[in-house]
Each structure stands twice: as structure tokens, then as C-alpha cells.
Amino acid sequence: MVVVRLTRLGRKKRAFFRIVAMDSRKKRDGSALDILGYYDPLKTEDKVKLDLEKYNAWIQKGAIPTPAVENLVKSLKR
């Protein structure tokens, strides 16, 4: 099953996340099928960048977003 989830990058105490589509059996930081965007919780503006066309294409193919990704997408649509 394909899921849309966050993968962690950055150094210690300076977390940076990519929003990726990947197989649910892979490790959190394993190889992704597609990179859809990023989330930087330490920025004050433009914390989330997401390619909505790619995101919607993966959702139509049956990918399931995690609750964290769903919240990020909702924050973009406001």
C-alpha cells in the first residue's frame, strides 16, 4: 500500500521534513516513490510547500495520507 507521509531530514534539533509518497512497509527515511513537497516547522512564513497536482494524482491512485499530512494539506487550503 502506498502512503503519503513525512520523512525527516536536517540535523539534530533542526528538523526539516519532506512530504513523500512511499510504500508503507519502508522505513521512515527509506527511499520514496515521489517527493511531493516539504514542511519546515522552524520557519515563520511559508512552512509548507506542496505540489497539489502530484498530491491529488497519488490520492487518486489510492495512496492514503497520514493524519499529519492531512493537517498540513488542510492548512494550505485555508
Secondary structure, DSSP 8 states (H G I E B T S, - for coil): -EEEEEEEESSTT--EEEEEEEETTS-TTS--SEEEEEE-TT-SS--EEE-HHHHHHHHHTT-EE-HHHHHHHHHHH-
